[in-house]
């Protein structure tokens, strides 16, 4: 596996479930915090916003999604994406990653 769990600053991450091909976790990101641009070779990211607001930027083609509590979005394998909390409040979301071998491939933007 490549960069199994890369490090970046967030308020917290709680593993809900994990197998060799599927991960589910609850993430908290503070105002101004972000997950850098990256892609996964084999897994899709399924985002479910639980509290607050998050901005998901997806590349090729360029798309921008503002997710509020109750909203969801999916990023397919191989598609570069980044996540940011642009609000002044904490954001909490559930992330389901799968099904396949996990990797994290950083992309310079």
MOBEL-V869366 format. One line per field, one symbol per residue. phi: phi as a letter, one per 20 degrees, with the letter a starting at -180 (. if undefined). psi: psi as a letter, one per 30 degrees, with the letter a starting at -180 (. if undefined). burial: # if it has 16 or more other C-alpha atoms within 10 Angstrom, else .. A space follows every 50 residues. Layout:
phi: ???
psi: ???
burial: ???
//
This chain:
phi: .elgcfebfcfrbdfebbcfcbccbdddcegnfbdffabdfcdeddecfd bnccdddcdlefbccdddgnebbcdfgndfbbcbeeeecfdcbecdcrdq febcdfcfc
psi: kkieilklklelkkkekkafgkkklkkkklkfllklkllkefkkkjkjke kakkkkkklilklkkjklkflllkklkfkkllkkjglglkkklkkkklka kkljjkkk.
burial: .....................###.######.################## ########.......###..##..###.########...########### #####....
//
